[in-house]
Amino acid sequence: MHRVVLIPGDGIGPEVSNAVKQVMEAADAPLTWEEHHAGLAAIELGKDVVPESTTDAIKECGVALKGPCTTPVGKGFTSANVQLRRKLDLYGAIRPVRNLAGVETRFEDVDLVVVRENTEGLYSGIENEVTEGVVTSLKVATEKGCRRIAEFAFQYARDRGRKKVTVFHKANIMKLTDGMFIRLAEEVHTASFPDIEYEQKIIDAGCMRLVQDPTQFDVLLLENLYGDVVSDLCAGLVGGLGVVPGANIGKDCAVFEAVHGSAPDIAGQSKANPLAFLMSGVMMLNHLATTRNDATCRATAVRIKTAYNKTLEAGSKTGDLGGPLSTTDFTQAIIANL
């Protein structure tokens, strides 16, 4: 049995978390859950946005499954997601994006992975008011950070039989920060991964090409802000954030998460789609299978993935995908297909 920290999150988080627990238990996943909190749920309990008890538990267990956390816009507390990534040094974000049977979109045969540097860039959060009405924001890039995310992306591609890594950048304007990013990606490619095809695209032109034909891309490598924006764009190519999982990987810990928001407007109404969170749970099982050499986790991941694919193929979908099912009904449909 593997101990896993479960962070239910805010808004619809507890509903989708409960759905995933039900599916995991029905599939006999070898997991034991340790519930901790972050975000608004932690603040309401009189704790910090990311309590030390939560990060300590993740360090001890080595893995967590995190629901969506509310982040105020333009004011209030710092994002729980950003704090978790910094405190645990979860430098590599992975967002697999693929078409799902039964989910019709404008594109077919989309199968790409967004790899995002997760700890630097403008998300370093260094902002200052120079004088009244003038604010600066500092974009941070280090050789260590740029090199390790490049190595991470190329190794990910090799391990999974991917053929090409494409870097999106704006080095024509930001010659030092983005210039360092592509320089080190080139060095890593040449020195250690010449078997993987490599290309660079200025990000605005790259986004245009993405929406013209996403099948021309395989693994996308981006710095923090670009990766955040482009990963959501890519999710829109296959049905939205409700069908795309996410992972944040560090040297010692990994946190898997639903990348959609907390949707407080529909919280408690059984309207939320738990699929993205369940897919993130499947990624977590595969991670445990690889890092801990556990064939049971791998087999369980295959069973759950087969079940939710079968459920979608049968036309069983929640409202965000044009279907009539509630969160509860969709969860039971997946369990029935295990």
Secondary structure, DSSP 8 states (H G I E B T S, - for coil): -EEEEEE--STTHHHHHHHHHHHHHHTT-SEEEEE---THHHHHTTS-SS-HHHHHHHHHHSEEEE------SSSSS--HHHHHHHHTT--EEEEEEE--TT---S--S-EEEEEEE-SSEEEEEEEEEEETTEEEEEEE--HHHHHHHHHHHHHHHHHTT--EEEEEE-TTT-TTHHHHHHHHHHHHHHHH-TTSEEEEEEHHHHHHHHHH-GGG-SEEEE-HHHHHHHHHHHHHHHT-GGG-EEEEE-SS-EEEEE-S---GGGTTTT----HHHHHHHHHHHHHHHHHTT-HHHHHHHHHHHHHHHHHHHTT--BGGGT--B-HHHHHHHHHHT-
